[in-house]
Amino acid sequence: PSSEYEELRRRIRNNVQETWYYINAELSKLRKTIDKLSYEQREKKIQDTLKNVWDHKRSLIIDIDRLMKADGYDEWRKKEAKELSDLVQRRFRYLQNPNDCNKARKLVCSLNKGCGFGCQIHHITYCFLVAYGTERTLIIRSKGWRYHKDGWESVFKPLSETCVSPIGASHANWPGDSSKQVISLPIVDNVYPKPRFQPPSVPADLAARLEKLHGHPLVWWVGQVLKYLMRPQEHVKKTLNDAKERLGFKKPIVGIHVRRTDKVGTEAAYHDIDEYMVKVEQYFDELEPKPEVRRVFLASDDPKVITTARNRYSNYEIIGDPEIAETASVAKRYSDSSLQGIIIDIHLLSECDYLVCTFSSQVCRVAYELMQTYYPDAYNRFASLDDIYYYGGQNPHPHQAILDHKPRKEGEIELKVGDLIEVFGNHWDGYSKGYNTRTSMTGLFPSFKVKNPVDAVDFPKYPHVPL
Ligand code: GDP
Protein backbone atom coordinates (compact mmCIF):
# COMPACT_ATOMS: atom_id res chain seq x y z
CA PRO A 1 0.00 0.00 0.00
CA SER A 2 1.07 3.61 -0.52
CA SER A 3 2.06 5.66 2.48
CA GLU A 4 -0.97 7.88 1.74
CA TYR A 5 -3.22 4.84 2.08
CA GLU A 6 -1.77 3.83 5.44
CA GLU A 7 -1.95 7.38 6.79
CA LEU A 8 -5.56 7.73 5.71
CA ARG A 9 -6.51 4.39 7.22
CA ARG A 10 -5.09 5.41 10.60
CA ARG A 11 -6.67 8.81 10.37
CA ILE A 12 -10.11 7.35 9.73
CA ARG A 13 -9.77 5.07 12.72
CA ASN A 14 -8.64 7.93 14.96
CA ASN A 15 -11.39 10.18 13.72
CA VAL A 16 -14.12 7.64 14.41
CA GLN A 17 -12.77 7.62 17.96
CA GLU A 18 -12.74 11.46 17.99
CA THR A 19 -16.36 11.53 16.81
CA TRP A 20 -17.34 9.28 19.69
CA TYR A 21 -15.39 11.42 22.23
CA TYR A 22 -17.21 14.47 20.97
CA ILE A 23 -20.75 13.03 20.99
CA ASN A 24 -20.21 11.40 24.36
CA ALA A 25 -18.87 14.60 25.89
CA GLU A 26 -21.56 16.86 24.46
CA LEU A 27 -24.39 14.60 25.65
CA SER A 28 -22.82 14.32 29.10
CA LYS A 29 -22.55 18.11 29.34
CA LEU A 30 -26.10 18.53 28.10
CA ARG A 31 -27.36 16.16 30.79
CA LYS A 32 -25.89 18.38 33.49
CA THR A 33 -26.98 21.72 32.05
CA ILE A 34 -30.22 21.07 30.21
CA ASP A 35 -32.51 22.09 33.11
CA LYS A 36 -30.84 25.48 33.40
CA LEU A 37 -30.92 26.39 29.71
CA SER A 38 -33.52 28.66 28.15
CA TYR A 39 -35.34 27.49 25.03
CA GLU A 40 -33.06 29.62 22.83
CA GLN A 41 -29.90 28.38 24.52
CA ARG A 42 -31.01 24.79 24.12
CA GLU A 43 -31.81 25.27 20.43
CA LYS A 44 -28.44 26.90 19.81
CA LYS A 45 -26.62 24.16 21.68
CA ILE A 46 -28.33 21.43 19.64
CA GLN A 47 -27.80 23.25 16.35
CA ASP A 48 -24.10 23.74 17.07
CA THR A 49 -23.65 20.12 18.11
CA LEU A 50 -25.39 18.88 14.97
CA LYS A 51 -23.13 21.07 12.83
CA ASN A 52 -20.07 19.67 14.56
CA VAL A 53 -21.23 16.07 14.18
CA TRP A 54 -21.85 16.81 10.51
CA ASP A 55 -18.27 18.12 10.18
CA HIS A 56 -16.96 14.88 11.67
CA LYS A 57 -19.11 12.78 9.34
CA ARG A 58 -18.16 14.85 6.30
CA SER A 59 -14.47 14.50 7.03
CA LEU A 60 -14.81 10.73 7.51
CA ILE A 61 -16.66 10.29 4.22
CA ILE A 62 -14.16 12.44 2.33
CA ASP A 63 -11.29 10.42 3.80
CA ILE A 64 -12.92 7.12 2.88
CA ASP A 65 -13.38 8.34 -0.69
CA ARG A 66 -9.71 9.37 -0.72
CA LEU A 67 -8.80 5.97 0.64
CA MET A 68 -10.52 4.43 -2.36
CA LYS A 69 -8.42 6.54 -4.72
CA ALA A 70 -5.23 5.73 -2.80
CA ASP A 71 -5.72 1.98 -2.56
CA GLY A 72 -4.46 1.40 -6.10
CA TYR A 73 -7.53 -0.53 -7.27
CA ASP A 74 -9.25 2.22 -9.24
CA GLU A 75 -8.00 0.87 -12.55
CA TRP A 76 -9.06 -2.63 -11.59
CA ARG A 77 -12.57 -1.40 -10.71
CA LYS A 78 -12.95 0.33 -14.08
CA LYS A 79 -11.61 -2.62 -16.01
CA GLU A 80 -13.69 -5.19 -14.14
CA ALA A 81 -16.86 -3.10 -14.58
CA LYS A 82 -16.25 -2.81 -18.30
CA GLU A 83 -15.44 -6.50 -18.72
CA LEU A 84 -18.54 -7.60 -16.86
CA SER A 85 -20.77 -5.23 -18.78
CA ASP A 86 -19.27 -6.25 -22.12
CA LEU A 87 -19.76 -9.92 -21.24
CA VAL A 88 -23.44 -9.64 -20.38
CA GLN A 89 -24.12 -7.34 -23.35
CA ARG A 90 -22.54 -9.98 -25.64
CA ARG A 91 -24.76 -12.62 -24.09
CA PHE A 92 -27.85 -10.42 -24.55
CA ARG A 93 -27.00 -9.84 -28.23
CA TYR A 94 -26.43 -13.57 -28.72
CA LEU A 95 -29.75 -14.44 -27.09
CA GLN A 96 -31.67 -11.80 -29.02
CA ASN A 97 -30.19 -12.50 -32.46
CA PRO A 98 -30.76 -16.18 -33.28
CA ASN A 99 -29.56 -17.37 -36.68
CA ASP A 100 -32.90 -18.82 -37.66
CA CYS A 101 -35.95 -17.01 -36.32
CA ASN A 102 -38.25 -19.74 -37.65
CA LYS A 103 -36.67 -22.27 -35.31
CA ALA A 104 -35.76 -19.97 -32.42
CA ARG A 105 -37.32 -20.60 -29.02
CA LYS A 106 -39.23 -17.47 -28.00
CA LEU A 107 -40.77 -15.79 -25.01
CA VAL A 108 -43.52 -13.31 -25.84
CA CYS A 109 -44.56 -10.34 -23.70
CA SER A 110 -47.03 -7.58 -24.41
CA LEU A 111 -46.24 -3.96 -23.69
CA ASN A 112 -49.74 -3.37 -22.41
CA LYS A 113 -49.46 -3.17 -18.65
CA GLY A 114 -51.95 -0.55 -17.49
CA CYS A 115 -49.41 1.69 -15.80
CA GLY A 116 -46.79 4.39 -16.34
CA PHE A 117 -43.58 4.36 -18.36
CA GLY A 118 -41.27 3.28 -15.52
CA CYS A 119 -43.63 0.48 -14.57
CA GLN A 120 -43.78 -0.72 -18.18
CA ILE A 121 -40.00 -0.60 -18.56
CA HIS A 122 -39.79 -2.77 -15.45
CA HIS A 123 -42.38 -5.10 -16.94
CA ILE A 124 -40.26 -5.60 -20.08
CA THR A 125 -37.15 -5.99 -17.91
CA TYR A 126 -38.79 -8.82 -15.97
CA CYS A 127 -39.74 -10.46 -19.29
CA PHE A 128 -36.16 -10.08 -20.50
CA LEU A 129 -34.77 -11.70 -17.36
CA VAL A 130 -37.11 -14.67 -17.75
CA ALA A 131 -36.09 -14.89 -21.43
CA TYR A 132 -32.40 -14.87 -20.41
CA GLY A 133 -33.09 -17.48 -17.74
CA THR A 134 -34.96 -19.79 -20.11
CA GLU A 135 -32.69 -19.13 -23.13
CA ARG A 136 -35.54 -17.84 -25.23
CA THR A 137 -35.43 -14.80 -27.49
CA LEU A 138 -37.70 -12.10 -26.10
CA ILE A 139 -40.33 -10.86 -28.52
CA ILE A 140 -42.46 -7.93 -27.49
CA ARG A 141 -45.86 -7.09 -28.87
CA SER A 142 -46.18 -3.36 -28.58
CA LYS A 143 -48.43 -2.04 -31.34
CA GLY A 144 -51.11 0.16 -29.81
CA TRP A 145 -48.91 0.98 -26.80
CA ARG A 146 -50.66 3.56 -24.64
CA TYR A 147 -47.64 5.92 -24.90
CA HIS A 148 -47.36 5.59 -28.70
CA LYS A 149 -49.56 3.61 -31.07
CA ASP A 150 -46.54 2.52 -33.14
CA GLY A 151 -45.08 0.85 -30.09
CA TRP A 152 -41.62 0.27 -28.66
CA GLU A 153 -39.70 0.91 -31.85
CA SER A 154 -41.10 4.40 -32.19
CA VAL A 155 -38.44 5.37 -29.64
CA PHE A 156 -36.15 2.41 -28.87
CA LYS A 157 -34.13 0.13 -31.14
CA PRO A 158 -35.77 -3.23 -31.86
CA LEU A 159 -34.76 -5.93 -29.38
CA SER A 160 -33.38 -7.97 -32.26
CA GLU A 161 -31.96 -7.50 -35.71
CA THR A 162 -32.93 -11.02 -36.81
CA CYS A 163 -36.04 -12.02 -34.94
CA VAL A 164 -39.05 -9.92 -33.94
CA SER A 165 -41.92 -12.16 -35.01
CA PRO A 166 -43.95 -13.94 -32.30
CA ILE A 167 -44.92 -16.72 -34.71
CA GLY A 168 -43.85 -20.32 -34.07
CA ALA A 169 -44.76 -23.96 -34.61
CA SER A 170 -46.14 -24.53 -31.11
CA HIS A 171 -47.42 -22.23 -28.39
CA ALA A 172 -48.10 -22.39 -24.68
CA ASN A 173 -48.70 -20.03 -21.80
CA TRP A 174 -46.13 -19.74 -19.01
CA PRO A 175 -44.62 -22.01 -17.74
CA GLY A 176 -45.21 -24.31 -20.74
CA ASP A 177 -42.37 -26.74 -21.36
CA SER A 178 -39.24 -26.98 -23.46
CA SER A 179 -41.06 -28.70 -26.35
CA LYS A 180 -43.01 -25.51 -27.10
CA GLN A 181 -41.38 -23.04 -29.44
CA VAL A 182 -43.26 -19.99 -28.20
CA ILE A 183 -44.22 -19.24 -24.61
CA SER A 184 -46.35 -16.26 -23.56
CA LEU A 185 -45.53 -14.63 -20.25
CA PRO A 186 -48.19 -12.67 -18.32
CA ILE A 187 -47.47 -9.56 -16.21
CA VAL A 188 -45.61 -10.23 -12.98
CA ASP A 189 -48.74 -9.67 -10.89
CA ASN A 190 -50.41 -12.71 -12.52
CA VAL A 191 -47.50 -15.05 -13.18
CA TYR A 192 -47.69 -18.54 -11.70
CA PRO A 193 -45.45 -20.32 -10.91
CA LYS A 194 -43.19 -17.37 -10.13
CA PRO A 195 -40.07 -17.54 -12.32
CA ARG A 196 -36.95 -17.93 -10.19
CA PHE A 197 -35.11 -15.73 -12.69
CA GLN A 198 -36.97 -12.59 -11.73
CA PRO A 199 -35.44 -10.08 -9.28
CA PRO A 200 -33.77 -10.14 -6.86
CA SER A 201 -32.01 -13.10 -8.52
CA VAL A 202 -28.67 -12.48 -10.20
CA PRO A 203 -26.84 -15.13 -12.25
CA ALA A 204 -24.75 -17.36 -10.01
CA ASP A 205 -21.92 -17.47 -12.56
CA LEU A 206 -21.46 -13.69 -12.15
CA ALA A 207 -22.43 -13.31 -8.48
CA ALA A 208 -18.96 -13.52 -6.94
CA ARG A 209 -17.51 -10.93 -9.32
CA LEU A 210 -20.54 -8.66 -8.84
CA GLU A 211 -20.41 -8.86 -5.06
CA LYS A 212 -16.78 -7.81 -5.18
CA LEU A 213 -17.35 -4.96 -7.62
CA HIS A 214 -20.71 -3.52 -6.68
CA GLY A 215 -22.58 -2.38 -3.57
CA HIS A 216 -25.93 -3.63 -4.91
CA PRO A 217 -25.51 -6.37 -7.55
CA LEU A 218 -29.24 -6.53 -8.34
CA VAL A 219 -29.31 -2.87 -9.36
CA TRP A 220 -26.22 -3.40 -11.51
CA TRP A 221 -27.88 -6.39 -13.20
CA VAL A 222 -31.15 -4.56 -13.87
CA GLY A 223 -29.12 -1.59 -15.16
CA GLN A 224 -27.41 -3.85 -17.69
CA VAL A 225 -30.78 -5.06 -18.98
CA LEU A 226 -31.95 -1.45 -19.33
CA LYS A 227 -28.73 -0.59 -21.16
CA TYR A 228 -29.67 -3.20 -23.75
CA LEU A 229 -33.41 -2.54 -23.88
CA MET A 230 -33.41 1.26 -23.89
CA ARG A 231 -31.03 1.84 -26.81
CA PRO A 232 -32.52 5.02 -28.28
CA GLN A 233 -33.44 5.39 -31.93
CA GLU A 234 -31.39 8.04 -33.76
CA HIS A 235 -34.11 10.69 -33.53
CA VAL A 236 -34.39 10.09 -29.78
CA LYS A 237 -30.61 10.42 -29.41
CA LYS A 238 -30.91 13.78 -31.10
CA THR A 239 -33.81 14.80 -28.86
CA LEU A 240 -31.71 13.92 -25.80
CA ASN A 241 -28.70 15.88 -27.00
CA ASP A 242 -30.87 18.86 -27.90
CA ALA A 243 -32.51 18.77 -24.48
CA LYS A 244 -29.13 18.75 -22.74
CA GLU A 245 -27.99 21.71 -24.81
CA ARG A 246 -31.22 23.68 -24.37
CA LEU A 247 -31.36 23.14 -20.60
CA GLY A 248 -27.64 23.67 -20.01
CA PHE A 249 -27.12 20.23 -18.52
CA LYS A 250 -23.54 20.16 -17.19
CA LYS A 251 -21.68 18.32 -14.44
CA PRO A 252 -21.39 18.51 -11.52
CA ILE A 253 -25.13 18.23 -11.13
CA VAL A 254 -27.61 16.65 -8.74
CA GLY A 255 -30.86 15.20 -10.07
CA ILE A 256 -34.11 15.62 -8.17
CA HIS A 257 -37.27 13.77 -9.06
CA VAL A 258 -40.44 15.00 -7.38
CA ARG A 259 -43.39 12.70 -7.98
CA ARG A 260 -46.72 14.42 -7.36
CA THR A 261 -50.20 14.39 -8.97
CA ASP A 262 -51.83 10.93 -8.94
CA LYS A 263 -49.16 9.31 -6.74
CA VAL A 264 -49.54 11.55 -3.70
CA GLY A 265 -51.91 10.26 -1.05
CA THR A 266 -52.47 6.97 -2.92
CA GLU A 267 -49.08 5.28 -3.24
CA ALA A 268 -46.75 7.81 -1.66
CA ALA A 269 -46.70 10.68 0.84
CA TYR A 270 -46.26 14.35 -0.06
CA HIS A 271 -42.72 15.67 0.35
CA ASP A 272 -42.00 19.39 0.18
CA ILE A 273 -39.19 20.54 -2.13
CA ASP A 274 -37.29 21.67 1.00
CA GLU A 275 -36.87 18.03 2.04
CA TYR A 276 -35.17 17.24 -1.26
CA MET A 277 -32.98 20.35 -1.09
CA VAL A 278 -31.62 19.41 2.36
CA LYS A 279 -30.16 16.29 0.73
CA VAL A 280 -28.85 18.26 -2.24
CA GLU A 281 -27.12 20.70 0.09
CA GLN A 282 -25.52 17.86 2.04
CA TYR A 283 -24.24 16.32 -1.19
CA PHE A 284 -22.62 19.57 -2.30
CA ASP A 285 -21.17 20.17 1.18
CA GLU A 286 -19.33 16.87 0.91
CA LEU A 287 -18.19 17.42 -2.66
CA GLU A 288 -14.51 18.08 -3.34
CA PRO A 289 -13.42 20.25 -5.03
CA LYS A 290 -16.16 22.79 -4.32
CA PRO A 291 -18.11 23.50 -7.52
CA GLU A 292 -18.53 27.11 -8.68
CA VAL A 293 -22.25 26.63 -9.24
CA ARG A 294 -24.56 24.34 -7.36
CA ARG A 295 -26.49 22.94 -10.30
CA VAL A 296 -29.63 20.87 -9.99
CA PHE A 297 -31.69 19.11 -12.63
CA LEU A 298 -35.30 18.96 -11.47
CA ALA A 299 -37.87 16.64 -13.02
CA SER A 300 -41.47 16.37 -11.91
CA ASP A 301 -44.97 15.61 -13.13
CA ASP A 302 -46.02 18.95 -11.63
CA PRO A 303 -44.63 22.13 -13.27
CA LYS A 304 -45.27 24.20 -10.11
CA VAL A 305 -42.49 22.27 -8.35
CA ILE A 306 -39.93 23.70 -10.78
CA THR A 307 -41.09 27.31 -10.46
CA THR A 308 -41.32 27.06 -6.66
CA ALA A 309 -37.82 25.61 -6.38
CA ARG A 310 -36.38 28.38 -8.56
CA ASN A 311 -38.05 31.07 -6.44
CA ARG A 312 -36.99 29.56 -3.16
CA TYR A 313 -33.43 28.55 -4.05
CA SER A 314 -31.93 31.42 -6.00
CA ASN A 315 -28.45 30.41 -4.79
CA TYR A 316 -28.79 27.26 -6.93
CA GLU A 317 -28.90 26.93 -10.68
CA ILE A 318 -32.05 24.88 -11.10
CA ILE A 319 -32.58 23.54 -14.59
CA GLY A 320 -35.68 21.70 -15.69
CA ASP A 321 -38.49 22.04 -18.15
CA PRO A 322 -41.92 23.04 -16.79
CA GLU A 323 -43.37 22.28 -20.22
CA ILE A 324 -42.23 18.67 -19.99
CA ALA A 325 -43.73 18.46 -16.50
CA GLU A 326 -46.95 19.84 -17.97
CA THR A 327 -47.15 16.86 -20.38
CA ALA A 328 -46.74 14.44 -17.46
CA SER A 329 -50.10 15.12 -15.81
CA VAL A 330 -52.47 12.18 -15.86
CA ALA A 331 -54.73 13.83 -18.45
CA LYS A 332 -51.89 14.27 -20.96
CA ARG A 333 -49.68 11.39 -19.88
CA TYR A 334 -50.37 8.74 -22.48
CA SER A 335 -49.26 10.58 -25.58
CA ASP A 336 -46.28 10.92 -27.87
CA SER A 337 -45.12 14.26 -26.40
CA SER A 338 -45.40 12.89 -22.88
CA LEU A 339 -43.31 9.88 -23.95
CA GLN A 340 -40.56 12.17 -25.29
CA GLY A 341 -40.67 14.07 -21.98
CA ILE A 342 -40.34 11.09 -19.68
CA ILE A 343 -37.51 9.65 -21.79
CA ILE A 344 -35.63 12.96 -21.53
CA ASP A 345 -36.25 13.26 -17.79
CA ILE A 346 -35.24 9.69 -16.95
CA HIS A 347 -32.16 9.92 -19.13
CA LEU A 348 -30.99 13.22 -17.62
CA LEU A 349 -31.69 12.02 -14.08
CA SER A 350 -29.58 8.92 -14.75
CA GLU A 351 -26.69 11.07 -15.98
CA CYS A 352 -26.59 13.15 -12.79
CA ASP A 353 -23.85 12.66 -10.20
CA TYR A 354 -26.36 12.03 -7.45
CA LEU A 355 -30.10 11.41 -7.25
CA VAL A 356 -32.57 12.73 -4.69
CA CYS A 357 -36.04 11.24 -5.02
CA THR A 358 -38.57 8.82 -3.65
CA PHE A 359 -37.86 5.18 -4.50
CA SER A 360 -41.59 4.55 -4.27
CA SER A 361 -41.60 5.97 -7.82
CA GLN A 362 -40.54 3.73 -10.66
CA VAL A 363 -39.32 6.81 -12.56
CA CYS A 364 -36.55 7.30 -10.05
CA ARG A 365 -35.78 3.61 -9.71
CA VAL A 366 -35.26 3.36 -13.50
CA ALA A 367 -32.97 6.42 -13.41
CA TYR A 368 -30.99 4.89 -10.52
CA GLU A 369 -30.65 1.57 -12.37
CA LEU A 370 -29.45 3.30 -15.54
CA MET A 371 -27.02 5.41 -13.52
CA GLN A 372 -25.18 2.21 -12.58
CA THR A 373 -24.12 1.77 -16.20
CA TYR A 374 -22.02 4.97 -16.06
CA TYR A 375 -19.87 4.08 -13.04
CA PRO A 376 -18.10 0.97 -11.76
CA ASP A 377 -20.28 1.25 -8.65
CA ALA A 378 -22.88 3.99 -8.12
CA TYR A 379 -24.92 2.20 -5.46
CA ASN A 380 -24.53 5.05 -2.95
CA ARG A 381 -25.25 7.95 -5.31
CA PHE A 382 -28.80 8.48 -4.08
CA ALA A 383 -30.93 9.73 -1.24
CA SER A 384 -34.46 8.34 -1.15
CA LEU A 385 -37.01 10.19 0.96
CA ASP A 386 -39.11 7.08 1.37
CA ASP A 387 -38.51 3.45 0.35
CA ILE A 388 -35.28 1.51 0.09
CA TYR A 389 -34.55 0.23 -3.41
CA TYR A 390 -36.70 -2.70 -4.51
CA TYR A 391 -37.91 -4.27 -7.73
CA GLY A 392 -41.71 -4.27 -8.04
CA GLY A 393 -43.12 -7.78 -7.71
CA GLN A 394 -39.73 -9.17 -6.70
CA ASN A 395 -39.47 -12.62 -5.12
CA PRO A 396 -39.05 -12.48 -1.35
CA HIS A 397 -35.43 -12.26 -0.26
CA PRO A 398 -34.67 -11.46 3.38
CA HIS A 399 -31.75 -9.44 4.73
CA GLN A 400 -29.35 -11.15 7.11
CA ALA A 401 -28.28 -10.02 10.59
CA ILE A 402 -24.51 -9.54 10.79
CA LEU A 403 -24.48 -8.24 14.39
CA ASP A 404 -26.49 -9.20 17.46
CA HIS A 405 -29.00 -6.71 18.80
CA LYS A 406 -30.73 -6.54 22.16
CA PRO A 407 -33.82 -4.31 22.20
CA ARG A 408 -33.20 -1.13 24.22
CA LYS A 409 -36.56 0.51 23.91
CA GLU A 410 -40.19 -0.22 23.18
CA GLY A 411 -40.70 -1.27 19.56
CA GLU A 412 -37.24 -2.72 18.96
CA ILE A 413 -36.63 -6.39 18.11
CA GLU A 414 -33.85 -8.79 18.91
CA LEU A 415 -31.31 -9.86 16.26
CA LYS A 416 -28.90 -12.76 16.38
CA VAL A 417 -26.17 -13.10 13.79
CA GLY A 418 -27.55 -15.06 10.83
CA ASP A 419 -31.23 -14.22 11.50
CA LEU A 420 -33.20 -13.64 8.32
CA ILE A 421 -35.07 -10.35 8.37
CA GLU A 422 -37.72 -9.20 5.93
CA VAL A 423 -37.05 -5.48 5.79
CA PHE A 424 -40.11 -3.27 5.28
CA GLY A 425 -38.25 0.00 5.18
CA ASN A 426 -35.37 2.11 6.34
CA HIS A 427 -36.54 5.09 8.40
CA TRP A 428 -33.29 6.87 7.50
CA ASP A 429 -32.81 7.74 11.17
CA GLY A 430 -30.46 4.88 11.96
CA TYR A 431 -33.29 2.36 12.27
CA SER A 432 -35.10 0.04 9.91
CA LYS A 433 -38.33 -1.83 10.40
CA GLY A 434 -38.58 -5.50 9.67
CA TYR A 435 -39.84 -8.96 10.52
CA ASN A 436 -37.45 -11.46 12.09
CA THR A 437 -38.34 -14.84 10.59
CA ARG A 438 -36.72 -16.68 13.51
CA THR A 439 -38.66 -14.94 16.29
CA SER A 440 -41.75 -13.92 14.28
CA MET A 441 -41.37 -10.45 15.76
CA THR A 442 -41.85 -7.21 13.82
CA GLY A 443 -40.12 -4.03 14.93
CA LEU A 444 -37.17 -1.67 14.74
CA PHE A 445 -33.48 -2.51 14.68
CA PRO A 446 -30.33 -0.51 13.85
CA SER A 447 -29.95 -0.55 10.06
CA PHE A 448 -26.20 -1.16 10.21
CA LYS A 449 -26.72 -4.54 11.86
CA VAL A 450 -28.03 -6.28 8.72
CA LYS A 451 -26.74 -6.87 5.23
CA ASN A 452 -28.57 -7.52 1.96
CA PRO A 453 -27.10 -10.78 0.68
CA VAL A 454 -26.92 -11.35 -3.03
CA ASP A 455 -29.51 -13.83 -4.34
CA ALA A 456 -27.44 -16.01 -6.67
CA VAL A 457 -29.55 -18.30 -8.84
CA ASP A 458 -28.35 -20.71 -11.52
CA PHE A 459 -29.02 -19.10 -14.88
CA PRO A 460 -27.82 -20.61 -18.17
CA LYS A 461 -24.10 -19.94 -18.63
CA TYR A 462 -24.11 -19.13 -22.35
CA PRO A 463 -21.01 -21.23 -23.14
CA HIS A 464 -21.09 -20.19 -26.83
CA VAL A 465 -20.49 -16.56 -25.91
CA PRO A 466 -16.76 -15.83 -25.46
CA LEU A 467 -15.78 -14.84 -21.92
P1 GDP B 1 -44.59 5.78 -10.62
O1 GDP B 1 -46.09 5.80 -10.81
O2 GDP B 1 -44.07 7.07 -10.11
O3 GDP B 1 -44.12 4.60 -9.82
O4 GDP B 1 -43.89 5.64 -12.05
P2 GDP B 1 -44.45 5.24 -13.49
O5 GDP B 1 -43.36 5.54 -14.45
O6 GDP B 1 -44.97 3.86 -13.47
O7 GDP B 1 -45.68 6.21 -13.77
C1 GDP B 1 -45.57 7.59 -13.63
C2 GDP B 1 -45.68 8.30 -14.97
O8 GDP B 1 -45.96 9.68 -14.70
C3 GDP B 1 -44.40 8.33 -15.74
O9 GDP B 1 -44.16 7.20 -16.49
C4 GDP B 1 -44.56 9.60 -16.57
O10 GDP B 1 -45.43 9.37 -17.66
C5 GDP B 1 -45.20 10.52 -15.55
N1 GDP B 1 -44.17 11.18 -14.76
C6 GDP B 1 -43.93 11.04 -13.43
N2 GDP B 1 -42.88 11.80 -13.04
C7 GDP B 1 -42.42 12.42 -14.15
C8 GDP B 1 -41.34 13.32 -14.40
O11 GDP B 1 -40.58 13.71 -13.53
N3 GDP B 1 -41.18 13.73 -15.68
C9 GDP B 1 -42.00 13.33 -16.69
N4 GDP B 1 -41.75 13.79 -17.93
N5 GDP B 1 -43.03 12.49 -16.49
C10 GDP B 1 -43.24 12.03 -15.24
Residues whose N, C-alpha, C, O or C-beta is under 5 A from the ligand:
A	BS01	GDP	C115 G116 F117 G118 C119 R259 A299 S300 D301 I324 A328 R333 S338 G341 I342 D345 S360 S361 Q362 V363
